[in-house]
Amino acid sequence: TILIVLLSIIALVCMGYVGLNGFAKMIYDERSCEWANIDHLELHARIDIPAIINSDCSFDSDVKTKIATFDLDLKKLDLKNYLVQNQFKKLTDPTLLNTDYLKKFTSSNNSLYYKKTSTDVSSSEVLLDSKTGKLHLVIRYHT
């Protein structure tokens, strides 16, 4: 009977892992702005999106690109810690950004931080204005 209980527990743990892994894959693969959008963006951009006040999102399936903007709640955010934990870099040269959409936010602004990531599935650029709390994300899907 101990063996049956032990095997049952192992089977439950395995089913839970497979289910959770499948759920995470569904979020990772979801490109619309409707379901699990923040989780999807966090997985692809490899950042945490903290408390927000407002958001906007669009997905263009023709060019396989998702653009999202968030108004972060700066009253609830330890900005210095957030920048370090999410590996943002100070933007000193707008040509470091590959996305024209993001470049339009860089004119005469010295409070910008950015992060880039790339995998075989997608590449992302994130721009954060530390004064206004605007967080802009652009994700390009390779497939």
PyMOL commands that set and color helices and strands:
alter all, ss='L'
color gray80, all
select helices_A, chain A and resi 2-29+37-45+74-76+79-85+94-96+100-103
alter helices_A, ss='H'
color red, helices_A
select strands_A, chain A and resi 52-60+65-72+89-90+112-118+122-129+134-141
alter strands_A, ss='S'
color yellow, strands_A
deselect
rebuild
show_as cartoon
